[in-house]
Amino acid sequence: MIILSKILFAVLLLVALFFIFITTVFGSKSDAMSGGSSTIRTTYRGKAGFDDFMSRMTFILGMIFIGLCLIIDILQQRFGG
């Protein structure tokens, strides 16, 4: 289990670095006052664009990050290490 924990931690680091890269490089300045509701914005704009893709990618990476953190924590609590 220690090897699995170390592999998951390495994946967590890669996800964290990619998450930081996406949010700093591709962060949209226009969504500052939108209230976080991108579905209404895309309805009036038409087809989903690059900002919507990056917003979805950021959300997915955040969920993967949280999930990996929880799995690593559970493994370390149950099996030590």
C-alpha positions as CSV (number, residue, x, y, z in Angstrom):
1,M,0.0,0.0,0.0
2,I,2.9,2.3,0.5
3,I,3.8,2.1,-3.2
4,L,0.2,2.8,-4.2
5,S,0.2,5.8,-1.9
6,K,3.4,7.2,-3.4
7,I,2.1,6.7,-6.9
8,L,-1.2,8.5,-6.1
9,F,0.8,11.3,-4.4
10,A,2.9,11.7,-7.6
11,V,-0.3,11.8,-9.7
12,L,-1.7,14.4,-7.2
13,L,1.4,16.6,-7.7
14,L,1.0,16.4,-11.5
15,V,-2.7,17.3,-11.2
16,A,-1.9,20.2,-8.9
17,L,0.8,21.6,-11.2
18,F,-1.4,21.3,-14.2
19,F,-4.3,22.9,-12.2
20,I,-2.0,25.8,-11.2
21,F,-0.8,26.2,-14.8
22,I,-4.3,26.3,-16.2
23,T,-5.6,28.8,-13.7
24,T,-2.7,31.2,-14.0
25,V,-2.1,31.1,-17.7
26,F,-5.6,30.7,-19.1
27,G,-7.6,32.4,-16.4
28,S,-10.3,34.5,-17.9
29,K,-10.6,38.1,-16.7
30,S,-14.1,38.6,-18.0
31,D,-15.7,36.2,-15.5
32,A,-14.8,38.2,-12.4
33,M,-18.3,39.5,-11.8
34,S,-20.3,36.7,-13.5
35,G,-21.3,35.0,-10.2
36,G,-19.9,31.6,-11.4
37,S,-22.8,30.8,-13.6
38,S,-21.4,29.9,-17.0
39,T,-24.5,28.0,-18.3
40,I,-26.6,31.2,-18.6
41,R,-23.7,33.0,-20.4
42,T,-23.4,30.2,-23.0
43,T,-27.1,30.2,-23.7
44,Y,-27.0,33.7,-25.0
45,R,-23.6,33.4,-26.7
46,G,-24.3,30.4,-28.8
47,K,-21.7,27.7,-29.1
48,A,-19.4,27.0,-26.1
49,G,-16.0,28.6,-26.6
50,F,-12.5,28.3,-25.2
51,D,-13.4,30.0,-21.9
52,D,-16.2,27.5,-21.3
53,F,-13.8,24.6,-22.1
54,M,-11.2,26.0,-19.6
55,S,-13.9,26.5,-17.0
56,R,-15.0,23.0,-17.3
57,M,-11.4,21.7,-17.3
58,T,-10.7,23.7,-14.2
59,F,-13.8,22.2,-12.5
60,I,-12.8,18.6,-13.5
61,L,-9.2,19.1,-12.3
62,G,-10.5,20.4,-9.0
63,M,-12.7,17.4,-8.5
64,I,-9.8,15.1,-9.4
65,F,-7.6,16.9,-6.9
66,I,-10.1,16.6,-4.1
67,G,-10.8,13.0,-4.9
68,L,-7.1,12.1,-4.9
69,C,-6.6,14.0,-1.6
70,L,-9.4,12.0,0.0
71,I,-8.1,8.6,-1.3
72,I,-4.6,9.3,-0.2
73,D,-5.8,10.4,3.3
74,I,-8.0,7.3,3.6
75,L,-5.1,5.0,2.6
76,Q,-2.7,6.6,5.0
77,Q,-5.2,6.4,7.9
78,R,-6.0,2.8,7.3
79,F,-2.6,1.4,6.4
80,G,-0.2,4.0,7.9
81,G,2.8,5.3,6.2
